[in-house]
Amino acid sequence: MVCICFLVDQRRMKKNMKPVAATCSRCGCSAKVADMETSTRFCKIPFYWNSYKAIICTYCGATLKSYP
Ligand SMILES: [Zn+2]
């Protein structure tokens, strides 16, 4: 059963980044709002997708806020 862990991976993609009036709480850099899309893949075949909006830091990549 252990080998299943190696066959499942998750990809996270950022789309449509737009500037937003927010700063990162970790590094103080400017943040952007982006349409995020995650896909969970099993043996390289995507079987689950999830998309949401999130405010992310462009410098350190921290997710400051996410909207379902
Ligand atoms: Zn940051």
PDB file of the backbone (N, CA, C, O) and the ligand in Angstrom, with CONECT records:
HET     ZN  A 101       1
ATOM      1  N   MET A   1       0.826  -1.213   0.000  1.00  0.00           N
ATOM      2  CA  MET A   1       0.000   0.000   0.000  1.00  0.00           C
ATOM      3  C   MET A   1       0.864   1.268   0.000  1.00  0.00           C
ATOM      4  O   MET A   1       0.428   2.333  -0.438  1.00  0.00           O
ATOM      5  N   VAL A   2       2.077   1.131   0.493  1.00  0.00           N
ATOM      6  CA  VAL A   2       2.942   2.308   0.609  1.00  0.00           C
ATOM      7  C   VAL A   2       3.221   2.947  -0.747  1.00  0.00           C
ATOM      8  O   VAL A   2       3.311   4.171  -0.850  1.00  0.00           O
ATOM      9  N   CYS A   3       3.359   2.124  -1.791  1.00  0.00           N
ATOM     10  CA  CYS A   3       3.740   2.644  -3.100  1.00  0.00           C
ATOM     11  C   CYS A   3       2.695   3.588  -3.694  1.00  0.00           C
ATOM     12  O   CYS A   3       3.019   4.389  -4.571  1.00  0.00           O
ATOM     13  N   ILE A   4       1.458   3.505  -3.234  1.00  0.00           N
ATOM     14  CA  ILE A   4       0.397   4.387  -3.742  1.00  0.00           C
ATOM     15  C   ILE A   4       0.770   5.856  -3.493  1.00  0.00           C
ATOM     16  O   ILE A   4       0.449   6.724  -4.305  1.00  0.00           O
ATOM     17  N   CYS A   5       1.430   6.127  -2.398  1.00  0.00           N
ATOM     18  CA  CYS A   5       1.831   7.494  -2.070  1.00  0.00           C
ATOM     19  C   CYS A   5       2.683   8.114  -3.172  1.00  0.00           C
ATOM     20  O   CYS A   5       2.599   9.316  -3.425  1.00  0.00           O
ATOM     21  N   PHE A   6       3.487   7.307  -3.817  1.00  0.00           N
ATOM     22  CA  PHE A   6       4.370   7.828  -4.853  1.00  0.00           C
ATOM     23  C   PHE A   6       3.651   8.036  -6.190  1.00  0.00           C
ATOM     24  O   PHE A   6       4.142   8.743  -7.070  1.00  0.00           O
ATOM     25  N   LEU A   7       2.505   7.422  -6.322  1.00  0.00           N
ATOM     26  CA  LEU A   7       1.757   7.546  -7.569  1.00  0.00           C
ATOM     27  C   LEU A   7       0.809   8.738  -7.560  1.00  0.00           C
ATOM     28  O   LEU A   7       0.359   9.187  -8.615  1.00  0.00           O
ATOM     29  N   VAL A   8       0.508   9.247  -6.375  1.00  0.00           N
ATOM     30  CA  VAL A   8      -0.419  10.373  -6.263  1.00  0.00           C
ATOM     31  C   VAL A   8       0.383  11.646  -6.076  1.00  0.00           C
ATOM     32  O   VAL A   8       1.230  11.727  -5.187  1.00  0.00           O
ATOM     33  N   ASP A   9       0.123  12.622  -6.895  1.00  0.00           N
ATOM     34  CA  ASP A   9       0.749  13.919  -6.670  1.00  0.00           C
ATOM     35  C   ASP A   9      -0.261  15.029  -6.929  1.00  0.00           C
ATOM     36  O   ASP A   9      -1.324  14.816  -7.513  1.00  0.00           O
ATOM     37  N   GLN A  10       0.101  16.189  -6.484  1.00  0.00           N
ATOM     38  CA  GLN A  10      -0.823  17.302  -6.592  1.00  0.00           C
ATOM     39  C   GLN A  10      -0.114  18.466  -7.271  1.00  0.00           C
ATOM     40  O   GLN A  10       1.018  18.805  -6.927  1.00  0.00           O
ATOM     41  N   ARG A  11      -0.793  19.069  -8.236  1.00  0.00           N
ATOM     42  CA  ARG A  11      -0.229  20.223  -8.934  1.00  0.00           C
ATOM     43  C   ARG A  11      -1.024  21.458  -8.565  1.00  0.00           C
ATOM     44  O   ARG A  11      -2.249  21.411  -8.450  1.00  0.00           O
ATOM     45  N   ARG A  12      -0.326  22.554  -8.383  1.00  0.00           N
ATOM     46  CA  ARG A  12      -0.986  23.802  -8.040  1.00  0.00           C
ATOM     47  C   ARG A  12      -0.606  24.827  -9.095  1.00  0.00           C
ATOM     48  O   ARG A  12       0.577  25.078  -9.329  1.00  0.00           O
ATOM     49  N   MET A  13      -1.606  25.417  -9.729  1.00  0.00           N
ATOM     50  CA  MET A  13      -1.326  26.389 -10.782  1.00  0.00           C
ATOM     51  C   MET A  13      -1.952  27.725 -10.437  1.00  0.00           C
ATOM     52  O   MET A  13      -3.046  27.801  -9.880  1.00  0.00           O
ATOM     53  N   LYS A  14      -1.222  28.780 -10.787  1.00  0.00           N
ATOM     54  CA  LYS A  14      -1.737  30.132 -10.570  1.00  0.00           C
ATOM     55  C   LYS A  14      -2.125  30.702 -11.916  1.00  0.00           C
ATOM     56  O   LYS A  14      -1.396  30.558 -12.897  1.00  0.00           O
ATOM     57  N   LYS A  15      -3.280  31.353 -11.959  1.00  0.00           N
ATOM     58  CA  LYS A  15      -3.741  31.960 -13.204  1.00  0.00           C
ATOM     59  C   LYS A  15      -4.240  33.366 -12.906  1.00  0.00           C
ATOM     60  O   LYS A  15      -4.636  33.676 -11.782  1.00  0.00           O
ATOM     61  N   ASN A  16      -4.215  34.200 -13.919  1.00  0.00           N
ATOM     62  CA  ASN A  16      -4.824  35.523 -13.850  1.00  0.00           C
ATOM     63  C   ASN A  16      -4.434  36.304 -12.587  1.00  0.00           C
ATOM     64  O   ASN A  16      -5.292  36.716 -11.807  1.00  0.00           O
ATOM     65  N   MET A  17      -3.156  36.493 -12.412  1.00  0.00           N
ATOM     66  CA  MET A  17      -2.691  37.257 -11.253  1.00  0.00           C
ATOM     67  C   MET A  17      -3.028  38.737 -11.426  1.00  0.00           C
ATOM     68  O   MET A  17      -2.767  39.331 -12.472  1.00  0.00           O
ATOM     69  N   LYS A  18      -3.603  39.306 -10.400  1.00  0.00           N
ATOM     70  CA  LYS A  18      -3.932  40.731 -10.442  1.00  0.00           C
ATOM     71  C   LYS A  18      -3.433  41.395  -9.159  1.00  0.00           C
ATOM     72  O   LYS A  18      -3.511  40.813  -8.077  1.00  0.00           O
ATOM     73  N   PRO A  19      -2.921  42.616  -9.293  1.00  0.00           N
ATOM     74  CA  PRO A  19      -2.449  43.296  -8.089  1.00  0.00           C
ATOM     75  C   PRO A  19      -3.614  43.587  -7.145  1.00  0.00           C
ATOM     76  O   PRO A  19      -4.732  43.846  -7.590  1.00  0.00           O
ATOM     77  N   VAL A  20      -3.350  43.542  -5.868  1.00  0.00           N
ATOM     78  CA  VAL A  20      -4.378  43.808  -4.876  1.00  0.00           C
ATOM     79  C   VAL A  20      -3.730  44.622  -3.752  1.00  0.00           C
ATOM     80  O   VAL A  20      -2.535  44.495  -3.486  1.00  0.00           O
ATOM     81  N   ALA A  21      -4.529  45.446  -3.107  1.00  0.00           N
ATOM     82  CA  ALA A  21      -3.994  46.302  -2.041  1.00  0.00           C
ATOM     83  C   ALA A  21      -3.809  45.492  -0.757  1.00  0.00           C
ATOM     84  O   ALA A  21      -4.590  45.610   0.188  1.00  0.00           O
ATOM     85  N   ALA A  22      -2.769  44.676  -0.743  1.00  0.00           N
ATOM     86  CA  ALA A  22      -2.474  43.874   0.448  1.00  0.00           C
ATOM     87  C   ALA A  22      -0.982  43.623   0.512  1.00  0.00           C
ATOM     88  O   ALA A  22      -0.305  43.574  -0.515  1.00  0.00           O
ATOM     89  N   THR A  23      -0.482  43.467   1.704  1.00  0.00           N
ATOM     90  CA  THR A  23       0.929  43.137   1.865  1.00  0.00           C
ATOM     91  C   THR A  23       1.050  41.834   2.645  1.00  0.00           C
ATOM     92  O   THR A  23       0.187  41.480   3.448  1.00  0.00           O
ATOM     93  N   CYS A  24       2.133  41.145   2.386  1.00  0.00           N
ATOM     94  CA  CYS A  24       2.373  39.855   3.020  1.00  0.00           C
ATOM     95  C   CYS A  24       2.672  40.048   4.502  1.00  0.00           C
ATOM     96  O   CYS A  24       3.425  40.946   4.876  1.00  0.00           O
ATOM     97  N   SER A  25       2.082  39.206   5.340  1.00  0.00           N
ATOM     98  CA  SER A  25       2.332  39.318   6.778  1.00  0.00           C
ATOM     99  C   SER A  25       3.676  38.713   7.164  1.00  0.00           C
ATOM    100  O   SER A  25       4.177  38.951   8.263  1.00  0.00           O
ATOM    101  N   ARG A  26       4.250  37.943   6.272  1.00  0.00           N
ATOM    102  CA  ARG A  26       5.529  37.298   6.582  1.00  0.00           C
ATOM    103  C   ARG A  26       6.725  38.140   6.166  1.00  0.00           C
ATOM    104  O   ARG A  26       7.665  38.309   6.944  1.00  0.00           O
ATOM    105  N   CYS A  27       6.700  38.680   4.923  1.00  0.00           N
ATOM    106  CA  CYS A  27       7.868  39.407   4.430  1.00  0.00           C
ATOM    107  C   CYS A  27       7.574  40.861   4.096  1.00  0.00           C
ATOM    108  O   CYS A  27       8.504  41.627   3.845  1.00  0.00           O
ATOM    109  N   GLY A  28       6.299  41.266   4.085  1.00  0.00           N
ATOM    110  CA  GLY A  28       5.966  42.663   3.839  1.00  0.00           C
ATOM    111  C   GLY A  28       5.950  43.055   2.373  1.00  0.00           C
ATOM    112  O   GLY A  28       5.782  44.235   2.063  1.00  0.00           O
ATOM    113  N   CYS A  29       6.117  42.117   1.471  1.00  0.00           N
ATOM    114  CA  CYS A  29       6.076  42.406   0.042  1.00  0.00           C
ATOM    115  C   CYS A  29       4.624  42.500  -0.437  1.00  0.00           C
ATOM    116  O   CYS A  29       3.690  42.128   0.273  1.00  0.00           O
ATOM    117  N   SER A  30       4.467  43.010  -1.662  1.00  0.00           N
ATOM    118  CA  SER A  30       3.116  43.171  -2.178  1.00  0.00           C
ATOM    119  C   SER A  30       2.518  41.816  -2.555  1.00  0.00           C
ATOM    120  O   SER A  30       3.223  40.907  -2.994  1.00  0.00           O
ATOM    121  N   ALA A  31       1.212  41.704  -2.374  1.00  0.00           N
ATOM    122  CA  ALA A  31       0.526  40.453  -2.673  1.00  0.00           C
ATOM    123  C   ALA A  31      -0.329  40.627  -3.912  1.00  0.00           C
ATOM    124  O   ALA A  31      -0.639  41.749  -4.312  1.00  0.00           O
ATOM    125  N   LYS A  32      -0.704  39.525  -4.510  1.00  0.00           N
ATOM    126  CA  LYS A  32      -1.579  39.548  -5.681  1.00  0.00           C
ATOM    127  C   LYS A  32      -2.707  38.562  -5.483  1.00  0.00           C
ATOM    128  O   LYS A  32      -2.571  37.560  -4.781  1.00  0.00           O
ATOM    129  N   VAL A  33      -3.835  38.871  -6.125  1.00  0.00           N
ATOM    130  CA  VAL A  33      -4.938  37.918  -6.081  1.00  0.00           C
ATOM    131  C   VAL A  33      -4.842  37.064  -7.342  1.00  0.00           C
ATOM    132  O   VAL A  33      -4.617  37.585  -8.435  1.00  0.00           O
ATOM    133  N   ALA A  34      -5.011  35.769  -7.190  1.00  0.00           N
ATOM    134  CA  ALA A  34      -4.858  34.861  -8.320  1.00  0.00           C
ATOM    135  C   ALA A  34      -5.949  33.806  -8.304  1.00  0.00           C
ATOM    136  O   ALA A  34      -6.460  33.427  -7.251  1.00  0.00           O
ATOM    137  N   ASP A  35      -6.292  33.342  -9.495  1.00  0.00           N
ATOM    138  CA  ASP A  35      -7.177  32.183  -9.603  1.00  0.00           C
ATOM    139  C   ASP A  35      -6.292  30.944  -9.470  1.00  0.00           C
ATOM    140  O   ASP A  35      -5.423  30.697 -10.306  1.00  0.00           O
ATOM    141  N   MET A  36      -6.520  30.189  -8.434  1.00  0.00           N
ATOM    142  CA  MET A  36      -5.711  29.005  -8.191  1.00  0.00           C
ATOM    143  C   MET A  36      -6.449  27.769  -8.684  1.00  0.00           C
ATOM    144  O   MET A  36      -7.676  27.684  -8.632  1.00  0.00           O
ATOM    145  N   GLU A  37      -5.682  26.843  -9.150  1.00  0.00           N
ATOM    146  CA  GLU A  37      -6.281  25.596  -9.610  1.00  0.00           C
ATOM    147  C   GLU A  37      -5.404  24.456  -9.125  1.00  0.00           C
ATOM    148  O   GLU A  37      -4.206  24.433  -9.407  1.00  0.00           O
ATOM    149  N   THR A  38      -5.976  23.522  -8.410  1.00  0.00           N
ATOM    150  CA  THR A  38      -5.194  22.367  -7.994  1.00  0.00           C
ATOM    151  C   THR A  38      -5.759  21.128  -8.665  1.00  0.00           C
ATOM    152  O   THR A  38      -6.972  20.973  -8.802  1.00  0.00           O
ATOM    153  N   SER A  39      -4.879  20.271  -9.070  1.00  0.00           N
ATOM    154  CA  SER A  39      -5.338  19.002  -9.614  1.00  0.00           C
ATOM    155  C   SER A  39      -4.572  17.881  -8.921  1.00  0.00           C
ATOM    156  O   SER A  39      -3.349  17.927  -8.792  1.00  0.00           O
ATOM    157  N   THR A  40      -5.313  16.884  -8.484  1.00  0.00           N
ATOM    158  CA  THR A  40      -4.706  15.723  -7.853  1.00  0.00           C
ATOM    159  C   THR A  40      -4.632  14.633  -8.902  1.00  0.00           C
ATOM    160  O   THR A  40      -5.621  14.319  -9.564  1.00  0.00           O
ATOM    161  N   ARG A  41      -3.452  14.063  -9.045  1.00  0.00           N
ATOM    162  CA  ARG A  41      -3.257  13.084 -10.112  1.00  0.00           C
ATOM    163  C   ARG A  41      -2.877  11.726  -9.533  1.00  0.00           C
ATOM    164  O   ARG A  41      -2.162  11.632  -8.535  1.00  0.00           O
ATOM    165  N   PHE A  42      -3.360  10.711 -10.166  1.00  0.00           N
ATOM    166  CA  PHE A  42      -3.002   9.349  -9.809  1.00  0.00           C
ATOM    167  C   PHE A  42      -2.387   8.705 -11.030  1.00  0.00           C
ATOM    168  O   PHE A  42      -3.044   8.604 -12.067  1.00  0.00           O
ATOM    169  N   CYS A  43      -1.152   8.269 -10.937  1.00  0.00           N
ATOM    170  CA  CYS A  43      -0.417   7.728 -12.097  1.00  0.00           C
ATOM    171  C   CYS A  43      -0.438   8.720 -13.264  1.00  0.00           C
ATOM    172  O   CYS A  43      -0.671   8.332 -14.409  1.00  0.00           O
ATOM    173  N   LYS A  44      -0.196   9.990 -12.972  1.00  0.00           N
ATOM    174  CA  LYS A  44      -0.138  11.079 -13.962  1.00  0.00           C
ATOM    175  C   LYS A  44      -1.497  11.401 -14.603  1.00  0.00           C
ATOM    176  O   LYS A  44      -1.566  12.208 -15.531  1.00  0.00           O
ATOM    177  N   ILE A  45      -2.569  10.779 -14.116  1.00  0.00           N
ATOM    178  CA  ILE A  45      -3.897  11.067 -14.669  1.00  0.00           C
ATOM    179  C   ILE A  45      -4.691  11.883 -13.648  1.00  0.00           C
ATOM    180  O   ILE A  45      -4.964  11.407 -12.546  1.00  0.00           O
ATOM    181  N   PRO A  46      -5.054  13.096 -14.011  1.00  0.00           N
ATOM    182  CA  PRO A  46      -5.813  13.912 -13.065  1.00  0.00           C
ATOM    183  C   PRO A  46      -7.180  13.299 -12.786  1.00  0.00           C
ATOM    184  O   PRO A  46      -7.884  12.910 -13.719  1.00  0.00           O
ATOM    185  N   PHE A  47      -7.561  13.209 -11.530  1.00  0.00           N
ATOM    186  CA  PHE A  47      -8.886  12.685 -11.201  1.00  0.00           C
ATOM    187  C   PHE A  47      -9.669  13.606 -10.291  1.00  0.00           C
ATOM    188  O   PHE A  47     -10.830  13.339  -9.983  1.00  0.00           O
ATOM    189  N   TYR A  48      -9.046  14.684  -9.860  1.00  0.00           N
ATOM    190  CA  TYR A  48      -9.762  15.610  -8.995  1.00  0.00           C
ATOM    191  C   TYR A  48      -9.252  17.018  -9.230  1.00  0.00           C
ATOM    192  O   TYR A  48      -8.044  17.257  -9.194  1.00  0.00           O
ATOM    193  N   TRP A  49     -10.163  17.956  -9.473  1.00  0.00           N
ATOM    194  CA  TRP A  49      -9.778  19.347  -9.667  1.00  0.00           C
ATOM    195  C   TRP A  49     -10.448  20.219  -8.628  1.00  0.00           C
ATOM    196  O   TRP A  49     -11.537  19.912  -8.142  1.00  0.00           O
ATOM    197  N   ASN A  50      -9.798  21.279  -8.303  1.00  0.00           N
ATOM    198  CA  ASN A  50     -10.368  22.227  -7.370  1.00  0.00           C
ATOM    199  C   ASN A  50      -9.856  23.600  -7.768  1.00  0.00           C
ATOM    200  O   ASN A  50      -8.657  23.771  -7.989  1.00  0.00           O
ATOM    201  N   SER A  51     -10.739  24.576  -7.862  1.00  0.00           N
ATOM    202  CA  SER A  51     -10.282  25.921  -8.182  1.00  0.00           C
ATOM    203  C   SER A  51     -10.852  26.908  -7.180  1.00  0.00           C
ATOM    204  O   SER A  51     -11.970  26.754  -6.689  1.00  0.00           O
ATOM    205  N   TYR A  52     -10.068  27.907  -6.897  1.00  0.00           N
ATOM    206  CA  TYR A  52     -10.455  28.907  -5.914  1.00  0.00           C
ATOM    207  C   TYR A  52      -9.634  30.158  -6.140  1.00  0.00           C
ATOM    208  O   TYR A  52      -8.640  30.141  -6.866  1.00  0.00           O
ATOM    209  N   LYS A  53     -10.052  31.233  -5.518  1.00  0.00           N
ATOM    210  CA  LYS A  53      -9.288  32.478  -5.587  1.00  0.00           C
ATOM    211  C   LYS A  53      -8.455  32.594  -4.317  1.00  0.00           C
ATOM    212  O   LYS A  53      -8.902  32.210  -3.236  1.00  0.00           O
ATOM    213  N   ALA A  54      -7.255  33.119  -4.451  1.00  0.00           N
ATOM    214  CA  ALA A  54      -6.411  33.271  -3.280  1.00  0.00           C
ATOM    215  C   ALA A  54      -5.562  34.519  -3.404  1.00  0.00           C
ATOM    216  O   ALA A  54      -5.165  34.915  -4.500  1.00  0.00           O
ATOM    217  N   ILE A  55      -5.290  35.130  -2.270  1.00  0.00           N
ATOM    218  CA  ILE A  55      -4.339  36.240  -2.234  1.00  0.00           C
ATOM    219  C   ILE A  55      -3.003  35.641  -1.830  1.00  0.00           C
ATOM    220  O   ILE A  55      -2.855  35.086  -0.741  1.00  0.00           O
ATOM    221  N   ILE A  56      -2.041  35.763  -2.719  1.00  0.00           N
ATOM    222  CA  ILE A  56      -0.736  35.157  -2.452  1.00  0.00           C
ATOM    223  C   ILE A  56       0.366  36.199  -2.555  1.00  0.00           C
ATOM    224  O   ILE A  56       0.243  37.194  -3.271  1.00  0.00           O
ATOM    225  N   CYS A  57       1.431  35.951  -1.833  1.00  0.00           N
ATOM    226  CA  CYS A  57       2.594  36.837  -1.865  1.00  0.00           C
ATOM    227  C   CYS A  57       3.428  36.497  -3.096  1.00  0.00           C
ATOM    228  O   CYS A  57       3.698  35.327  -3.365  1.00  0.00           O
ATOM    229  N   THR A  58       3.834  37.524  -3.843  1.00  0.00           N
ATOM    230  CA  THR A  58       4.624  37.270  -5.050  1.00  0.00           C
ATOM    231  C   THR A  58       6.078  36.965  -4.708  1.00  0.00           C
ATOM    232  O   THR A  58       6.812  36.411  -5.527  1.00  0.00           O
ATOM    233  N   TYR A  59       6.491  37.327  -3.496  1.00  0.00           N
ATOM    234  CA  TYR A  59       7.892  37.134  -3.125  1.00  0.00           C
ATOM    235  C   TYR A  59       8.139  35.777  -2.467  1.00  0.00           C
ATOM    236  O   TYR A  59       8.981  35.005  -2.927  1.00  0.00           O
ATOM    237  N   CYS A  60       7.404  35.488  -1.389  1.00  0.00           N
ATOM    238  CA  CYS A  60       7.678  34.231  -0.684  1.00  0.00           C
ATOM    239  C   CYS A  60       6.652  33.144  -0.996  1.00  0.00           C
ATOM    240  O   CYS A  60       6.831  31.993  -0.600  1.00  0.00           O
ATOM    241  N   GLY A  61       5.582  33.501  -1.702  1.00  0.00           N
ATOM    242  CA  GLY A  61       4.609  32.491  -2.110  1.00  0.00           C
ATOM    243  C   GLY A  61       3.604  32.112  -1.044  1.00  0.00           C
ATOM    244  O   GLY A  61       2.843  31.162  -1.226  1.00  0.00           O
ATOM    245  N   ALA A  62       3.584  32.832   0.062  1.00  0.00           N
ATOM    246  CA  ALA A  62       2.646  32.516   1.139  1.00  0.00           C
ATOM    247  C   ALA A  62       1.205  32.808   0.710  1.00  0.00           C
ATOM    248  O   ALA A  62       0.941  33.797   0.028  1.00  0.00           O
ATOM    249  N   THR A  63       0.297  31.951   1.111  1.00  0.00           N
ATOM    250  CA  THR A  63      -1.120  32.197   0.852  1.00  0.00           C
ATOM    251  C   THR A  63      -1.675  32.986   2.021  1.00  0.00           C
ATOM    252  O   THR A  63      -1.710  32.504   3.153  1.00  0.00           O
ATOM    253  N   LEU A  64      -2.114  34.216   1.731  1.00  0.00           N
ATOM    254  CA  LEU A  64      -2.585  35.085   2.810  1.00  0.00           C
ATOM    255  C   LEU A  64      -4.058  34.857   3.082  1.00  0.00           C
ATOM    256  O   LEU A  64      -4.511  34.938   4.223  1.00  0.00           O
ATOM    257  N   LYS A  65      -4.803  34.569   2.020  1.00  0.00           N
ATOM    258  CA  LYS A  65      -6.231  34.376   2.166  1.00  0.00           C
ATOM    259  C   LYS A  65      -6.708  33.568   0.973  1.00  0.00           C
ATOM    260  O   LYS A  65      -6.188  33.729  -0.131  1.00  0.00           O
ATOM    261  N   SER A  66      -7.685  32.704   1.178  1.00  0.00           N
ATOM    262  CA  SER A  66      -8.241  31.988   0.032  1.00  0.00           C
ATOM    263  C   SER A  66      -9.758  31.995   0.098  1.00  0.00           C
ATOM    264  O   SER A  66     -10.353  31.942   1.175  1.00  0.00           O
ATOM    265  N   TYR A  67     -10.358  32.061  -1.055  1.00  0.00           N
ATOM    266  CA  TYR A  67     -11.803  32.078  -1.181  1.00  0.00           C
ATOM    267  C   TYR A  67     -12.236  30.835  -1.933  1.00  0.00           C
ATOM    268  O   TYR A  67     -11.669  30.512  -2.976  1.00  0.00           O
ATOM    269  N   PRO A  68     -13.228  30.140  -1.420  1.00  0.00           N
ATOM    270  CA  PRO A  68     -13.689  28.938  -2.141  1.00  0.00           C
ATOM    271  C   PRO A  68     -14.374  29.266  -3.465  1.00  0.00           C
ATOM    272  O   PRO A  68     -14.811  28.360  -4.175  1.00  0.00           O
TER     273      PRO A  68
HETATM  274 ZN    ZN A 101       5.746  37.163   1.551  1.00  0.00          ZN2+
END
